[in-house]
Amino acid sequence: MQKHFSILVPFIFCLFLATVSLGMAQDLSQEEVLAKLEETAASLHDAKFLLTGKLIDADGTEFPLEVDVQIIPDMKLARADFYQPDALADNFILVDGDGLYNYIFLTNQATLLNANDPDALGGLLGGGGDPGDKPFELNLNLEEIFAGWDLSIKGYEESPAGNVYVLQFDNVEENVVIHKVEGRVIDGEWHPYSLMFYGETDNLMAELIFNDFQTDLNPDPEDLRYMPDDVEIIDER
């Protein structure tokens, strides 16, 4: 399971993203869809959402995922509070500028790492040929997150959150864990509804669903920075 977290946690921080008529929406080109995603990402002040879904281990074991995420991109401030899987319950990860805090509830300790170090958390923010290769940044533009991957629009369909574009990002690198990512982006709102990660044999590795996506709530940055008063900080920068 740790292998999956080493690849997917960056998306917990990194991922973002007026309704138009159905006929007009389906006529949008790939370039137009990307332009709308970029425009939305650039104008975003803050966002909050509940990330749910599952991680699937190599033996097929499924682990439920439930993470409360808050981000303020311009301040490079983000917080992810874990509810599931059970092994991570009550833990949280906090990015504050160049600092990345990995808080463990059972020990009441937070390890402080350099958010710009791709090897932080033993590769949590890095990994051969996958999006985590780059130093961590709060980037909400899917095209930039998957820079160098082949992108195509696979369809337009209904979802519980409304009509969505189905985008496919194919990894062109060799010897990688993630071979493609399928994303569904809500038409008119231009933020993701879901992300599906696939391995070498088209095996589903993870399913992430963005619930209750809210923007421009103007949260107090100190709320995102909260830690217990008696927390022990272990500086490993």
C-alpha positions in Angstrom: 0.0 0.0 0.0 2.9 2.4 0.7 3.8 2.2 -3.0 0.4 3.6 -3.9 0.7 6.5 -1.4 4.2 7.4 -2.7 2.6 8.1 -6.1 -0.9 9.4 -5.2 -0.4 11.7 -2.2 0.9 14.5 -4.4 -2.4 14.6 -6.1 -4.1 15.0 -2.8 -2.5 18.4 -2.7 -2.2 19.1 -6.4 -5.4 18.4 -7.8 -8.3 21.3 -8.4 -10.1 22.4 -10.8 -22.0 28.9 -15.4 -23.0 25.7 -16.8 -23.0 25.6 -20.7 -25.5 23.9 -22.9 -25.0 20.2 -23.7 -24.7 20.7 -27.4 -22.1 23.5 -27.0 -20.1 21.5 -24.4 -19.6 18.5 -26.6 -18.3 20.6 -29.4 -15.3 21.8 -27.3 -11.9 20.8 -28.7 -9.1 19.3 -26.6 -7.4 22.7 -26.7 -10.5 24.5 -25.5 -11.0 22.1 -22.6 -7.4 22.6 -21.5 -7.7 26.3 -21.8 -10.8 26.3 -19.5 -9.0 24.1 -16.9 -6.0 26.4 -17.0 -8.2 29.5 -16.6 -10.0 28.0 -13.6 -6.8 26.9 -12.0 -5.2 30.3 -12.4 -8.1 32.1 -10.8 -8.6 29.8 -7.9 -8.0 31.4 -4.5 -8.8 28.4 -2.3 -10.5 25.1 -2.4 -11.9 22.4 0.0 -13.1 18.9 -0.9 -13.5 15.4 0.5 -11.4 12.9 -1.4 -12.8 9.4 -1.3 -12.2 6.2 -3.3 -9.9 3.2 -2.9 -6.4 2.0 -3.3 -5.8 -1.5 -4.7 -2.7 -3.5 -3.6 -0.8 -5.8 -5.9 -2.7 -8.8 -4.6 -6.0 -7.1 -5.2 -6.7 -6.1 -1.7 -8.7 -2.8 -1.6 -8.2 -0.1 1.0 -10.9 2.6 1.3 -9.7 6.2 1.1 -11.2 9.2 2.8 -9.2 12.4 3.1 -10.4 16.0 3.9 -8.3 18.4 1.8 -8.0 22.2 2.0 -5.7 24.3 -0.2 -4.7 27.9 -0.6 -2.4 27.8 -3.7 -1.1 31.4 -3.6 0.2 30.8 -0.1 1.6 27.4 -1.0 -0.6 26.1 1.9 -2.4 22.8 2.0 -3.7 20.3 4.5 -4.9 16.7 4.2 -6.6 15.1 7.2 -6.8 11.3 6.8 -9.9 9.4 8.0 -9.3 6.2 6.0 -7.5 3.9 5.5 -7.6 2.9 9.2 -3.8 2.8 9.4 -3.7 6.5 8.6 -6.7 7.6 10.6 -6.2 10.9 12.5 -2.9 11.5 10.7 -2.4 14.6 8.6 0.0 16.1 6.1 0.6 19.8 6.0 2.4 21.8 3.4 3.3 25.4 4.5 5.7 27.1 2.1 8.8 25.0 1.8 7.9 22.9 4.8 6.1 19.6 4.7 4.9 18.2 8.0 3.9 14.5 8.3 1.9 14.2 11.5 1.4 10.8 13.2 -1.4 10.7 15.7 -0.2 7.7 17.7 3.1 9.3 18.6 2.0 13.0 18.5 5.0 13.7 16.3 5.3 15.7 13.1 8.3 15.1 10.9 9.3 18.3 9.1 10.7 17.8 5.6 11.6 20.0 2.7 8.6 20.3 0.4 11.0 21.0 -2.5 12.9 17.7 -2.0 11.5 15.0 -4.3 12.8 12.4 -1.9 10.7 13.7 1.0 9.0 11.0 3.0 11.1 8.3 1.5 9.9 9.2 -2.0 6.4 10.3 -1.1 6.8 13.2 -3.4 8.9 11.5 -6.0 9.1 8.3 -8.1 10.6 7.2 -11.4 8.8 8.7 -14.3 5.6 9.5 -12.5 4.1 12.9 -11.7 5.9 13.0 -8.4 9.3 13.3 -10.1 9.1 17.0 -9.7 9.5 18.9 -6.4 6.1 19.4 -4.8 4.1 22.5 -5.7 0.5 23.4 -5.4 -0.2 23.2 -9.1 -3.9 22.9 -10.0 -3.4 22.6 -13.8 -3.8 19.0 -14.9 -1.9 19.7 -18.1 1.1 20.9 -16.2 0.8 18.1 -13.6 0.9 15.6 -16.5 3.4 17.5 -18.6 5.1 15.1 -21.0 2.2 12.6 -21.0 0.1 12.1 -24.1 -3.4 13.6 -23.6 -6.6 12.7 -25.4 -10.3 13.2 -24.9 -12.0 9.9 -24.8 -15.6 10.9 -24.4 -18.4 13.0 -22.8 -20.8 11.3 -20.4 -23.1 11.7 -17.4 -21.9 11.3 -13.8 -23.5 11.8 -10.4 -22.0 15.3 -10.4 -23.2 16.3 -13.9 -21.9 15.9 -17.4 -18.1 15.3 -17.6 -15.4 15.2 -20.2 -13.3 12.0 -20.0 -9.6 12.7 -20.4 -6.9 10.1 -20.7 -3.2 10.8 -19.9 -0.8 8.2 -21.2 2.6 7.9 -19.6 5.3 7.9 -22.4 8.1 6.9 -20.0 9.4 3.3 -19.6 9.7 1.3 -16.4 7.0 3.3 -14.5 4.3 2.2 -12.1 1.5 4.4 -13.5 0.9 3.8 -17.2 -2.2 5.9 -17.6 -4.6 8.1 -15.7 -8.2 8.6 -16.7 -9.8 11.8 -15.4 -13.4 13.0 -15.5 -13.8 16.8 -15.4 -17.1 18.4 -14.7 -18.3 20.4 -17.7 -19.0 24.1 -16.8 -17.3 23.9 -13.4 -14.0 22.7 -14.7 -12.8 20.8 -11.7 -12.3 17.0 -11.5 -15.0 14.5 -10.6 -12.7 11.5 -10.5 -9.2 10.2 -11.3 -8.5 6.6 -12.1 -4.9 5.3 -12.1 -3.9 2.2 -14.1 -0.8 0.0 -14.1 1.1 -1.9 -16.8 -1.6 -4.5 -17.5 -4.5 -1.9 -17.4 -5.0 -3.0 -13.8 -6.8 -0.4 -11.7 -4.5 0.9 -9.0 -6.5 3.7 -7.4 -9.8 5.5 -7.8 -10.2 9.0 -6.4 -13.5 10.9 -6.3 -13.7 14.6 -5.5 -16.8 15.2 -3.3 -18.3 18.5 -2.1 -15.8 20.6 -4.1 -16.0 24.2 -2.8 -14.0 27.3 -3.7 -13.5 30.8 -2.5 -14.4 30.1 1.1 -11.6 32.4 2.4 -10.5 30.1 5.2 -8.2 31.3 8.0 -4.7 30.1 7.1 -4.1 29.4 10.8 -6.8 26.8 10.7 -4.9 24.9 8.1 -1.7 25.2 10.1 -3.2 23.8 13.3 -1.2 21.3 15.2 -1.6 20.1 18.8 0.1 22.4 21.3 2.3 19.6 22.6 3.3 18.1 19.3 7.0 17.1 18.9 8.5 18.4 15.7 11.3 16.3 14.2 13.2 18.4 11.8 14.7 16.3 9.0 15.1 18.9 6.3 
